[in-house]
Amino acid sequence: MPDMQTMKVEHVLHMNGGEGTDSYANNSSYQRTVISMVKPILRETIVELYCALLPDCLKIADLGCSAGPNTLLVVSEIIDIIQETCQRLKLTRPPCLQAFLNDLPGNDFNTVFKSLPSFYERLEQEKGNKFGQCFISGTPGSFYGRLFPPNSLHFVHSSYAIMWISKVGSGLNKGNIYISKTSPPAVFEAYLEQFKRDFALFLRCRADELVPGGRMVLTTIGSIKSDDPLTMWEFVALKLHEMVDEGLIEEEKLESFDLPFYAATTEEVKSVIETEGSFNLQKLEVFNMDWDDYIKKADSNLDKTARAAIISKDIRAVGEPILASHFGEDIMDNLFRRFKEDVLDYMEARKCQYINIVLSLTKKDVIH
């Protein structure tokens, strides 16, 4: 089994596909909550963009779209925003919309494509001729590279994707799968430098693909201290450690795995944007949530055990493919059972929260 230093991340980084019990499609309510919370910034950005450019066909891309009910949520919201804006401006000819859904090739695009007929049917019922035609297609590939022709997009959206970096592997992070308090400084530096390279490349590629004045809204998991980020993955590592101590996982397996994930601080994000130089940062907002806030808001009657079960399923839907590719599928039930038993006690003891960073960016007219 190759370790994470040599493994092609793009071959194993995808959410659980299909529509089964452990699928991302059925366990992505947290991501949906985040998208809903970002909606005011999305609205402001789309209104400004549309009023400035008034395109006959608005061309957008959603990068890291995954599969499931959230995949077309942002497209739906943008259609609503454009329709409302056209009515307010008394424009009789609304634009058509071309939306490109991007993710790595391992994403379950079949589930996405199967959902399109019902999406188009609902759009026709709700909008009729109040909105132009809508064209949706899939664009598999890594967003750490070019995906579209020059000056071909008006808007790029990405939610919970750019914290996944293209590669890792310092070989020094013994006993951890991600940055933790016990990681040597060289591990933190290796992760930070990879994030800087990847995010700068992401910005450079999007600058080539967006028209002048084109916009982006990006949402990512961040941290207060990136060398001690208190993420969910540190807790997953503790559970893997338990299984090593009990002889259920070989120690070498744990020693050779590094998760390709980086929770940057706002200062690190702003520094890369400024240094790369293709975009103006219009807005940066941060909102924090306890790990189970989204569950309590959806159903305040759920007890601690029920909330822990939901968190466990949600994290399994995200992490199982890449963890199983290295540690084996046969330990996943055991791993996430342990996770479920202790996750909320761990969160409460350490006051763990999701730190969400939201960016609204505009491509500069002249890029130096």
JODA-V534607 format. One record per pair of residues at least 12 apart in sequence whose C-alpha atoms are under 8 Angstrom apart, sorted by the first residue. I is the first residue (numbers start at 0). J is the second residue. If there is no record, write none. Layout:
{{I;J} {I;J}}
This chain:
{{0;325} {1;325} {2;255} {2;256} {2;325} {3;166} {3;167} {3;168} {3;255} {3;256} {3;257} {3;258} {4;166} {4;167} {4;168} {4;169} {4;170} {4;257} {7;166} {8;165} {8;166} {8;259} {9;103} {9;104} {9;105} {9;141} {9;165} {10;103} {10;104} {10;105} {11;105} {11;320} {11;321} {11;324} {12;103} {12;105} {12;320} {12;321} {13;65} {13;103} {13;105} {13;106} {13;317} {13;320} {13;321} {14;65} {14;66} {14;106} {14;316} {14;317} {14;318} {14;319} {14;320} {15;316} {15;317} {15;319} {15;320} {16;66} {16;106} {16;107} {16;110} {17;107} {17;110} {18;67} {21;312} {21;315} {21;316} {22;316} {23;66} {23;67} {23;313} {23;316} {23;317} {24;66} {24;67} {24;68} {24;69} {25;67} {26;309} {26;312} {26;313} {26;316} {27;69} {27;313} {27;316} {28;293} {28;313} {29;293} {29;294} {29;313} {30;69} {30;159} {31;69} {32;293} {34;73} {34;158} {37;218} {37;357} {38;76} {40;216} {40;359} {41;216} {42;77} {42;80} {44;214} {44;216} {44;359} {45;77} {45;80} {45;81} {46;80} {46;81} {46;84} {48;153} {48;212} {48;213} {48;214} {49;81} {54;94} {55;93} {55;94} {55;95} {56;94} {56;95} {56;96} {56;97} {57;94} {57;95} {57;96} {57;97} {57;152} {57;153} {58;96} {58;97} {58;98} {58;99} {58;151} {58;152} {58;153} {58;154} {59;96} {59;97} {59;98} {59;99} {59;152} {59;153} {59;154} {59;155} {59;156} {60;98} {60;99} {60;100} {60;101} {60;152} {60;154} {60;155} {60;156} {61;98} {61;99} {61;100} {61;101} {61;155} {61;156} {61;157} {62;100} {62;101} {62;102} {62;142} {62;155} {62;156} {62;157} {62;158} {62;160} {63;100} {63;101} {63;102} {63;103} {63;157} {63;158} {63;159} {63;160} {64;100} {64;101} {64;102} {64;157} {64;158} {65;101} {65;102} {65;106} {65;107} {65;108} {66;106} {66;107} {66;108} {66;110} {66;111} {67;110} {67;111} {70;111} {74;98} {78;96} {78;130} {81;93} {82;129} {82;130} {92;131} {93;129} {93;130} {93;131} {94;130} {94;131} {94;132} {95;130} {95;131} {95;132} {95;133} {96;131} {96;132} {96;133} {96;134} {97;133} {97;134} {97;135} {98;133} {98;134} {98;135} {98;136} {99;135} {99;136} {99;137} {99;138} {100;135} {100;136} {100;137} {100;138} {100;139} {101;137} {101;138} {101;139} {101;140} {101;142} {102;138} {102;139} {102;140} {102;141} {102;142} {103;139} {103;140} {103;141} {104;139} {104;140} {108;137} {119;133} {142;201} {143;165} {143;197} {143;198} {143;200} {143;201} {143;204} {144;200} {144;201} {144;204} {145;204} {145;205} {145;208} {146;208} {147;208} {148;207} {148;208} {149;207} {149;208} {149;209} {149;210} {150;207} {150;208} {150;209} {150;210} {150;211} {151;208} {151;209} {151;210} {152;208} {152;209} {152;210} {152;213} {153;209} {153;210} {153;212} {153;213} {153;214} {154;209} {154;213} {154;214} {154;215} {155;205} {155;214} {155;215} {155;216} {156;215} {156;216} {156;217} {157;216} {157;217} {157;218} {158;217} {158;218} {158;219} {159;218} {159;219} {159;220} {160;218} {160;219} {161;198} {161;219} {162;194} {162;219} {162;220} {162;221} {162;260} {162;261} {162;262} {162;263} {163;259} {163;260} {163;261} {164;193} {164;194} {164;197} {164;259} {164;260} {164;261} {165;193} {165;197} {165;259} {166;193} {166;259} {167;189} {167;190} {167;193} {167;257} {167;258} {167;259} {168;256} {168;257} {169;185} {169;186} {169;189} {170;255} {171;183} {171;185} {171;186} {172;186} {172;254} {172;257} {173;253} {173;254} {173;255} {174;236} {174;240} {174;253} {174;254} {175;233} {175;236} {175;253} {175;254} {175;256} {175;257} {176;232} {176;233} {176;236} {176;253} {176;254} {176;256} {176;257} {176;258} {177;232} {177;233} {177;236} {177;257} {177;258} {177;260} {178;226} {178;227} {178;228} {178;233} {179;226} {179;227} {179;228} {179;229} {179;233} {180;226} {180;227} {187;225} {187;226} {190;261} {191;261} {191;263} {194;261} {194;263} {195;271} {198;271} {199;271} {199;272} {199;275} {202;272} {202;275} {202;277} {202;278} {203;275} {203;277} {206;277} {206;278} {206;362} {209;362} {210;362} {211;362} {211;363} {211;364} {211;365} {212;361} {212;362} {212;363} {212;364} {213;361} {213;362} {214;359} {214;360} {214;361} {214;362} {215;358} {215;359} {215;360} {215;361} {216;357} {216;358} {216;359} {216;360} {217;357} {217;358} {217;359} {218;355} {218;356} {218;357} {218;358} {219;262} {219;355} {219;356} {219;357} {220;262} {220;263} {220;353} {220;354} {220;355} {220;356} {221;261} {221;262} {221;263} {221;264} {221;265} {221;353} {221;354} {221;355} {221;356} {222;262} {222;263} {222;264} {222;265} {222;353} {222;354} {223;264} {223;354} {224;264} {225;261} {225;262} {225;263} {225;264} {228;262} {229;351} {229;352} {230;351} {230;352} {230;353} {234;338} {234;342} {234;345} {235;338} {238;334} {238;337} {238;338} {239;253} {239;334} {240;253} {242;334} {247;330} {248;326} {252;325} {252;326} {256;325} {265;356} {276;366} {276;367} {277;362} {277;363} {277;366} {277;367} {278;360} {278;361} {278;362} {278;363} {279;360} {279;361} {279;362} {279;363} {280;358} {280;359} {280;360} {280;361} {281;358} {281;359} {281;360} {281;361} {282;357} {282;358} {282;359} {282;360} {283;356} {283;357} {283;358} {283;359} {284;356} {284;357} {284;358} {285;354} {285;355} {285;356} {285;357} {286;354} {286;355} {286;356} {287;352} {287;353} {287;354} {287;355} {288;352} {288;353} {288;354} {289;346} {289;350} {289;351} {289;352} {289;353} {290;310} {290;346} {290;351} {290;352} {290;353} {291;306} {291;307} {291;310} {294;306} {294;309} {303;343} {304;340} {307;339} {307;340} {307;342} {307;343} {308;339} {310;339} {311;335} {311;336} {311;338} {311;339} {312;335} {315;335} {319;331}}
